[in-house]
Amino acid sequence: MIPFTSGHRYFIYTGITDFRKGYDGLFGIIKTILECNPLNGDVYLFTNKRRNQLRMMVYDTGGLVLLCKRLEKGTFEIVKSESSSIKMHISWTQLMCIMQGIKLKSNRYRKRHNIVENKLVNNFVN
């Protein structure tokens, strides 16, 4: 199993994917439509028309890995893109919310301090 972490980059193909496609078909979508290099270690996500299936493709040492998840009830919530882009970058946190069925619209982040802020940096220097 490939341990997905916040160190990976995640991209969702916002179009509808025909899941009769296998490795070669999804590889072709990544290369031609998304205009990305499928062998760079990024994780690419695809959904079917009903959004009850999700496929993730990633290149691991030695070959492509295709992971599939099918829901018995419900659908996967896919984040809406502000632009009409065919490819959308999501975070690891958003991926985990999608996989667990957490609504992304009602998900709010609390404020966190940034160590780069002048006040905090000055406290450490002095």
Buried (B, 14 or more C-beta within 10 A) or exposed (E): EBEBEEEBBBBBBBEEBEBEBEEEBBBEBBEEEBEBEBEEBBBBBBBBEEBBBBBBBBBEEEEBBEBEEEEEEEBBBBBEEEEEEBBBEBEBEBBEBBBEEEEBEEEEEEEEEEEEEEEEEEEEEE
